[in-house]
Amino acid sequence: MKSLKGRVAVITGGGSGFGRELAIRCAREAMPVVLADVDVSGMEGTLSLLAPGSTCIIQRCDVSRASDVDELADVAYRTFGECAVLFNNAGVGAAGPAWTATLDDWTWTIGVNLMGVVHGVRAFIPRMIEQGRECHVVNTASAAGLVAPAGSSVYCASKFAVVGFTECLFHELRAEHPQIGVSLLCPAFVDTGISRSERNRPQSLRDTNPQAEKYAEQLRKAIKSGKLTAADIASTALDAVQTRSVLCSAPRTDRGKRRGQDEGHRGGASTDLSATSILKPCFARVLARAEPLKGPLHF
Ligand SMILES: NC(=O)c1ccc[n+]([C@@H]2O[C@H](COP(=O)([O-])OP(=O)(O)OC[C@H]3O[C@@H](n4cnc5c(N)ncnc54)[C@H](O)[C@@H]3O)[C@@H](O)[C@H]2O)c1
């Protein structure tokens, strides 16, 4: 989608982190923005950061609830008549070993991270198909959808599932509705609110992994050490929409290379991640899987 001006962006998790920066970037492109989040004051904070004259509405929405996401789509289409770019971005993190992860950890994390994306696709894609115009979906997975560090089983399970789901969606839309592009966002260790996800955890799902803290502390340190900002990630995601890249990873911070024009954009590794050597082949495998399927898997 080369031209974004005047096209509508819907951003879940718009009250903080990547979602907030995506809103700032989209508004700068003169896109009307619909923000969705459980955190209304967070969305109001985002609203206050948008360029003067921006068009933006906020909608309280728990993405783990299909009815909330259906309502979000109703609001977007009633207000603006379209959704051109959907960012299925809201997410939460739960830490701790697999064998002590609680059922509440599973219900909460899968509900937001995986079912939130599923609900977004079910609510918006049929309407995007009806629109008949060029549209795009960006699903936020994570580097933790490609590699599996200790203490992340629940989060990784949710994000690996988002990777697989998004790759299927990519193949399906390319075959049947190629006017709708799909990108998978796989960042790692960016200092946002993600390490404080518990702030949005429902009371009804409060039974937390009793061994979470040791791993959560490691995660907080890793996130603090990340060199990329949420604004960098938002730029990468917007670039991917404009170039219809299937995989958006972190941009390289090697300033010798032009941002968005290097392998980092199409899915190569970020140069400032300690895990680069692990991630690089993972990115290559995602890109290889984006080639049209052949053989017994080709229907
Ligand atoms: N920060 C990182 O290092 C990192 C790395 C890889 C992937 N991610 C992913 O990026 C996405 C955005 O996270 P972030 O880092 O900006 O964190 P963040 O905590 O700053 O933002 C997440 C937003 O999602 C919202 N949210 C939580 N539960 C929700 C629900 N049920 N319904 C609607 N909104 C809800 C929160 O209120 C918050 O505004 C997530 O999917 C996260 O898993 C983050």
The ligand as an SDF file (V2000), in Angstrom:
LIG
                    3D

 44 48  0  0  0  0  0  0  0  0999 V2000
    8.3020   -4.8620   23.9500 N   0  0  0  0  0  0  0  0  0  0  0  0
    8.8850   -5.9420   23.4610 C   0  0  0  0  0  0  0  0  0  0  0  0
   10.0650   -6.2100   23.6950 O   0  0  0  0  0  0  0  0  0  0  0  0
    8.0900   -6.8680   22.5730 C   0  0  0  0  0  0  0  0  0  0  0  0
    8.8060   -7.8170   21.8240 C   0  0  0  0  0  0  0  0  0  0  0  0
    8.1110   -8.6660   20.9850 C   0  0  0  0  0  0  0  0  0  0  0  0
    6.7390   -8.5750   20.8780 C   0  0  0  0  0  0  0  0  0  0  0  0
    6.0600   -7.6500   21.6070 N   0  0  0  0  0  0  0  0  0  0  0  0
    4.6010   -7.5930   21.4190 C   0  0  0  0  0  0  0  0  0  0  0  0
    4.2640   -6.2820   21.0160 O   0  0  0  0  0  0  0  0  0  0  0  0
    2.8770   -6.0460   21.3080 C   0  0  0  0  0  0  0  0  0  0  0  0
    2.7320   -4.7010   21.9770 C   0  0  0  0  0  0  0  0  0  0  0  0
    3.3650   -4.7580   23.2470 O   0  0  0  0  0  0  0  0  0  0  0  0
    4.2380   -3.5680   23.8440 P   0  0  0  0  0  0  0  0  0  0  0  0
    5.6190   -4.0560   23.9300 O   0  0  0  0  0  0  0  0  0  0  0  0
    3.9280   -2.3150   23.1560 O   0  0  0  0  0  0  0  0  0  0  0  0
    3.6730   -3.5840   25.3570 O   0  0  0  0  0  0  0  0  0  0  0  0
    2.7700   -2.5210   26.1390 P   0  0  0  0  0  0  0  0  0  0  0  0
    2.4020   -3.1750   27.4200 O   0  0  0  0  0  0  0  0  0  0  0  0
    3.4810   -1.2180   26.1820 O   0  0  0  0  0  0  0  0  0  0  0  0
    1.4730   -2.3680   25.2120 O   0  0  0  0  0  0  0  0  0  0  0  0
    0.5130   -3.3840   25.1310 C   0  0  0  0  0  0  0  0  0  0  0  0
   -0.8780   -2.7540   25.1130 C   0  0  0  0  0  0  0  0  0  0  0  0
   -1.8390   -3.8110   25.0060 O   0  0  0  0  0  0  0  0  0  0  0  0
   -2.9140   -3.4780   25.8730 C   0  0  0  0  0  0  0  0  0  0  0  0
   -3.6950   -4.6620   26.2490 N   0  0  0  0  0  0  0  0  0  0  0  0
   -3.3740   -5.6050   27.1840 C   0  0  0  0  0  0  0  0  0  0  0  0
   -4.3710   -6.4850   27.2900 N   0  0  0  0  0  0  0  0  0  0  0  0
   -5.3300   -6.1040   26.3940 C   0  0  0  0  0  0  0  0  0  0  0  0
   -6.5780   -6.6470   26.0360 C   0  0  0  0  0  0  0  0  0  0  0  0
   -7.0810   -7.7440   26.6260 N   0  0  0  0  0  0  0  0  0  0  0  0
   -7.2940   -6.0020   25.0870 N   0  0  0  0  0  0  0  0  0  0  0  0
   -6.8140   -4.8720   24.5020 C   0  0  0  0  0  0  0  0  0  0  0  0
   -5.6420   -4.3230   24.8160 N   0  0  0  0  0  0  0  0  0  0  0  0
   -4.9060   -4.9410   25.7500 C   0  0  0  0  0  0  0  0  0  0  0  0
   -2.2720   -2.8190   27.0680 C   0  0  0  0  0  0  0  0  0  0  0  0
   -3.1890   -2.0430   27.8280 O   0  0  0  0  0  0  0  0  0  0  0  0
   -1.2020   -1.9850   26.3940 C   0  0  0  0  0  0  0  0  0  0  0  0
   -1.6660   -0.6840   26.0940 O   0  0  0  0  0  0  0  0  0  0  0  0
    2.4440   -7.2330   22.1620 C   0  0  0  0  0  0  0  0  0  0  0  0
    1.7350   -8.1470   21.3380 O   0  0  0  0  0  0  0  0  0  0  0  0
    3.7460   -7.8330   22.6300 C   0  0  0  0  0  0  0  0  0  0  0  0
    3.6150   -9.2100   22.9290 O   0  0  0  0  0  0  0  0  0  0  0  0
    6.7110   -6.7960   22.4520 C   0  0  0  0  0  0  0  0  0  0  0  0
  1  2  1  0
  2  3  2  0
  2  4  1  0
  4  5  1  0
  4 44  2  0
  5  6  2  0
  6  7  1  0
  7  8  2  0
  8  9  1  0
  8 44  1  0
  9 10  1  0
  9 42  1  0
 10 11  1  0
 11 12  1  0
 11 40  1  0
 12 13  1  0
 13 14  1  0
 14 15  2  0
 14 16  1  0
 14 17  1  0
 17 18  1  0
 18 19  2  0
 18 20  1  0
 18 21  1  0
 21 22  1  0
 22 23  1  0
 23 24  1  0
 23 38  1  0
 24 25  1  0
 25 26  1  0
 25 36  1  0
 26 27  1  0
 26 35  1  0
 27 28  2  0
 28 29  1  0
 29 30  1  0
 29 35  2  0
 30 31  1  0
 30 32  2  0
 32 33  1  0
 33 34  2  0
 34 35  1  0
 36 37  1  0
 36 38  1  0
 38 39  1  0
 40 41  1  0
 40 42  1  0
 42 43  1  0
M  CHG  2   8   1  16  -1
M  END
$$$$
